[in-house]
Amino acid sequence: MSKTIKVALAGAGAFGIKHLDGIKNIEGVEVVSLISRDLEKTKEVAAKYGIGHITTDLNESLALKEVDAVILCTPTQMHASQVIQCLQAGKHAQVEIPMADSWKDAEDIVRVQKQTGLVAMAGHTRRFNPSHQYVHNKILAGEFNIQQLNVQTYFFRRTNMNAMGQARSWTDHLLWHHAAHTVDLFAYQCGSPIVKANAIQGPIHPVLGIAMDMSIQLKAANGAICTLSLSFNNDGPLGTFFRYIGDNATYIASYDDLFNGKDEKIDVSQVAVSMNGIELQDREFFAAIREGREPNSSVAQVLPCYKVLHDLEQQLSV
């Protein structure tokens, strides 16, 4: 595909805007349709980014012949059905993490992708952040082997607000959203499947209806281990922090920054063409469409992550 890739983007919230900002830097791609539930807000975002078509109905965008691909930044519980809807309409699809909030739905997505042969990708951004790419390149070069990955994912949340301080129409989830990042990243970086997983959680919040604290242990087939601590009760510092402990080095990653174990900053500015993980994720999606290949973080590649999340959910429900 040499022509401009025409894109419909669903979701004009915090993550939708991150994708729009990233796509601005990618040649040969144009967002031609914006879908969101709040029409006035959608008009405002569309005007800012020069998007000609707006709607509250995904079907309306899918009916546009010019649309080649769809990026879904919608509420979690809508992801699976919308990915399938896009693929069955003949559109390539990228869906933000998590691609599904059940094992059955994740399996269905992969089944439909195989039937259609279209590009379908999940937004497992940690695969693309330059900090994690740096470590991955060291692993591929045989210069580093993970012995242990320690991860802290910490937020302070009492209401359903997004990263822009706007009200969400859905409830965020420590297991199916935030743990998905680390479960997939651990297996990806180890190059080895997860063979053992354990989880415990704290009390269920009386209003939000979710656990606000969780602890997860993972073991890969190659012997590497991972400890993940998650909380919506942490009053700073906020974010996700990764400590890679290897046989000959330690790396500490925080989004796009990377340090060694002596707190010395590592320059990762030359790892990729951008320091923006979302932009790099989108670049991979569009490159896979142009080249007719499977993308990194395809729905098939990340499917094992969702089996682990399912198994952990079964443990937690006992």
N, C-alpha and C positions, 0 to 999 in steps of 0.2 A: 504493500500500500504506500504510494508516494504522495497521494493527495493529502490535504489537511484533514486530520482526524477531528470529526465533529462530536462533541461530548455533551451529554445531559448530566447535570449534577443534582442529586436529590439530597436536600438538607442544607438550609442556609444558616445553620448554627455555627458554633465555634470551629468544628472540624471541617465543615463545608468551606468556610472562609480560608482555613489553612490550605486546603486543596486549591482554591481559586488563586491564592497568592503564589503557590508553587507553580501552577500551570502557566501563569503569566511569563515565567522564565523559560518555557519550553517551546521551541519553534515547531511549527506545523501542527499545532493543536489549538482548537477554538471551542470554548464553552458556548453553546448555542441555545441551551434551555436550562432553566433553573426551576426546581420543584421544591416547594416547602409548604407546610400546613398554614402558615400565617402569611396571607397574600400581601398585606402592606409591608411587612418586613422583607418579603421576597422581592417586591418591587424596588425597595430601597437598595438591597444588595445587588440586584440585577443592574440598576442604574450605575452603581459605583464601578462595576466590572464590565459594563458594556454588553450585557447579555440581552438578546432581543426577545426571547420567548420565556414567559413565566406561567406557571400553573400550580395548582394544588394537587393535581392528579397525575401520577406517574404514567398511567396509560396514555395520557394525551401526549407526553413526550416520546413514549415508545412508538407512537403512531407516526412520528415525524421521520420520513424516509432518509433525511440527511443525517440523522443521528447514527453514529457508528458504535458508540460506547457510552456506558453509564457508570458514574461513580456514586456509590450509595453511602451517605453520611447521615442515615436516618436512625430512629430508635432501635435498640438492639433486637427487640422482639419482632421487628419487621424485616430484619436482614435476610433470613433464609428465603422467605416467600418472595421477596423482591428480587433477589439474585436469580432465582428460578424464573420469575416473570420476565426479567430482562433477557436471559438466555433463550427462553422460548419465543421471545419476540425477535430473535436474531441479532441481538446486541451483545457485544463484549461487555463484561461487567467487572468492576472492582468494588468490593464491599469493605467498609471499615471493620476493624476488629470489635467484637467477635463476629465471624461470618454466620454463626448460629448460636443459640443457647440451649441446644440439645444435640445429642449424638445422632439421633434419627434424622434431624433436619440437616446436619452437616453431611451425612451420608447421601441424602437426597440431592444436595447441591452438586456433589462430585459426580453422582450418577447422571444428572442432567447435563453437566459440563461435558462429560464423555460422549453423551448422545449427540450434542450439538457440535462439538469440536471447536467451540469458541474459546477465547481467552477469558478465564475467570480467575480472579486474584483476590486474596484477602489482605487487608491492611495491617500486616504484622510488621510494624514500622521499625522495630528493633533490628531486624535483619538489614535495614538500610541506613540507620544512623552511622555516620562516619566513625564514631568511637567504637562501635561494635564491629564495623567492617574492618577496622585496623586490627582488632584482635583476631577476627576470622581469617584475615590474610596471613597473620603469623601462624595460625594453626595449619592452614593449607600449605604453608612453606615448610612445615615440620619444625618450626622454631619455638612452639609453645603448645603445651598440652594441659587442658583443664583438669585439675584434681578436685576443685570445689568452686562452686559459684554461690555466693551469698548475696541475696537481693532484699532490699527494703522498699516497699511501695506504700508510701504514707501520704494521707490526705486528712483534712479536717472537714467533715461534711455533716450537716444537720438538716439540710433541705436539698431538693433536687435542682441544683444549679449547675450550669455548664462552666467551661473555662472562662467564658466572658461575663460570668455573673448573671446569666439569663436563666429563667425558669425552664427546666426540662419537663417534657410530657411523659417521661419514663424514669424508672429507677435504675441507677448504676449498680454494678454488682462486682464484688471483689473476686469471685471465682471465675465467672464466665467472661468477664472483661479484663480485669487487671491481671489476674493470674495467667490468663491466656498468653500475654506478652512473654512472660518468663518461661512458662512451660515449653512454648515453641522455641524460644531463643536458646534454651539450655540444650535441647536435642539437636538443634541446628548447629550450634557452636561445637558440640561434642562430636558431631557426625555419627551419633550413636543413639538408638531408640531408648526411650524411657521404659524400664522394666519393673520399677517399683515406685509407688507413689502413696504417700500418707497425708492426711489432713485433719486438723482440728479447728474448731471455730468458737468464737465467744458468743455472748448472748445476742438474740435477735432484737433489733431495734423495734420498739412498740409502734412507731409511726411508719417508718420506711419499710419494715418487714424483711430486712436483710441482716445478716451478721455484719457487725462493724469491725471485727478483728478476726484474723485467720492466720494459720501457720501451715505451711506445706513443705514436705520433704520429698525429694526426687532422687532416683538413682538411675544412671544410664547403663546400658549393657557393657560399656567399656570400663565401668567402675567409678566414673566420676559421680559426685554427689552435688545436690543443690538444696539450699535452705532458703525459703521465701517467707518473709513476714509481711503481712498486709494489714493496713488499718485505715479506717475513716475517723479515728479518734485522736490522731496525732496532731497536736497544735504546733507544728513546725519543727524542723524544716520540712517542706512539702516536696513531693516528687518521688522518683524512683532512682535508687542508687545500687549499682552493681559492683561487686568485688570479685574479680576473677583471680583465683589462687591457682597457680600452676606449678610445674616441677622446677621452673627456673625463673619465674617472674610473677609479679602481682600487678594487676591493672584495675583501676577504679574508674568506672564509667558513670557519668550523669548526663543523660540525653546526648548532646553532641560534644561534650567535653570528656577528656581522658587524662588520667594521671597514673603514675607508677606508684608502687607501694611506699615510696619516700615522699609522696605528695608533690612530685615534680610533674609539671604539665607536659603532656606529649602533643606535639603539633599534628593534628589530623586534617589540616586544611587541604592537603593534597591527595587525600584518600579517594575522593570522588569529585565530580564537577560542581558540587554544591555542598554546603554544610547543613542544608535543610533536609531532614529525613523524609518528610512528607513529599517534598519535591522529587527526591531520588526514587521514592516508591512510585510516584506517578510516571517518572521517566521510564522505569522498568515496565510498567503497564503498557505504555504507548509503544515502546520498543518491541515488546512481545507481539503486539498487534501488527506492527509494520513487518516484522520478520517472520510472522506465522509460527511462533514457537511458544513453548511453555514458559511462563515467567517465574522468576524467583518469588516464593510466597504464593504459588498457585494454590487453588483450593485443594487440589490433590496432595500437594506437599505438606500443607498444614493440617490435613485431616487427622493424623495421629495425635496431635495436640488435643483435639476435641474428644477423642476416646479417653485420654487421661483425665480431662475435666469431668467427663461423664462418670468415670470410675470414682473420682474424688467426691463428686456430688452424692453418689450412692453411699459412700462411707459416711458422709456428713448427715445423711438423712436417717441413719440408724439410731 
